[in-house]
Amino acid sequence: MSNFVKYNANPQGNRNGDCTIRAISKALNQSWYETYLGVALQGFMMCDMPSANHVWGAYLKSKGFKREILPNDCVDCYTVNDFCTDNPKGVFILAISGHVVAVSDGKYYDTWDSGDLIPIYFWYRKDE
């Protein structure tokens, strides 16, 4: 059974360069526009680009999210699919080398099947 759900909040249907905005919009149940503006404003306040990890991370933190590093037990074999199986409840943002994906209740939402990628760290909502 696949944990993948095709999802693209980009109003133009673009699939490249805005994965962070798409993932955050899914996790926060916001429009792509609202998310983009929020992260861009965060970047403006921090004098850095919205795509910088610490910028979108600060935006998530302001929305009640907390960051955790994944255990170093199997750095080359623990996939997005594995994370979904291990986390059937909750809302998460997974940071992957060069990519970001949303996970909600054991399903990952992306424009393509990124289930075999290896997450490095994740964000989750504190109240969940």
N, C-alpha and C positions, 0 to 999 in steps of 0.2 A: 504494500500500500504506500503510495507516494504522499509525502508531506508537503509537496509543492502546490502552490496556488498562484496562477498567473495574475499579476497585479501591476498596473501602470497608472499612477495618478497624474502623470505629466499631461497637461491639457493639449499639447501638440503630438502626443504619442512618442516623444523622444525616448530613447532607451540608453543613451550614453551620457555620462558626465553628471547626472543628477541622482544617482542611486541613494545618496544620503538623504536628499530631500524627499524622494519617494518613500524610503523606509520610515523616516520620521513622520511623514504625513499619515502613513498607515498606523503606526504605533500610537499616535496622538489623536487619530480620527479627525484630522484637519485636512483642508484642501491643500493642494500643491502650492497654490498662491500664498496662503496664510503661512505655510511652513517655510517657503522660500524667503518671504519677507522677514519672518521672525529670525531665521538663521542669519540672513544678510545683516539685519540690524545688530545682532549679537556680534558679528564680525566687525561691523562699523565701530561699535563701542569698544572692542578689543584691539582695534587698528590692525586687523588681520583678515585674511580671506575666509569666506564662509565655509570653504571646503577643508580648512585646517581642522584636524581632529579635536584640538582643544576648544575650538570655537563651537562646533556643533555639539561637542560634549558639554560645554557650559550651557548651551540652550537646553539640552536634555535635563541637566541638573536643575535648571530653573523651573522645569516642568515636573519635578519630583522624582527624577530617575537617579539611580546610583550605579556606578561602574564596578565591575568585578573582572578580574583576570581569570582566564580559564586555567585549570590545573595543567601542569607540565608533564603529566603522565604519559601522554602519547601525542606529542606535538605534530606528528605527521599523519595521524590516523583518525582523530576525532573531528567529524564533519558537521556541517550544518544539519544534515539528516539526523545524526546521532544526538545533537543538542535538542532537536525537536522531540525525539523519542524520550529523552531524559527530562524534558520540561513540557508536559502535556497541558499545563495551565499557566497563564500569565502572558504578559506582553514584554518583548525583549527587542533590542537592537543589537545585531551581531556585527562586530567590526572584523573584517577580513582584509588581508593584504590587497589594497586597491579596490575594495568593494565594501558595501554596507547592505544589510538585508534585515527586514522586519520579520519577527516571529510572534505569532499570536496563537495561544492555546494549541501548541504542538504542530502548527503549520507555518511554513515560511512563504512569504509573499515577495515576489520578484518578477521582473520582466522575462527572465529566463531561468532554467533549472540550475540553480547554484548549490544544490544539495551536497555535492561532493567537495566543496571548498572547505578550507580549514579556518574556523574562527580563531581570533587571537584573544579578544575580550568581548564583553557584552555589557549592555546597559539594561536595567530593569526598574520598574516603578517600585518605589519604597513601600507603598501601601498594599502591594500584592504579595 
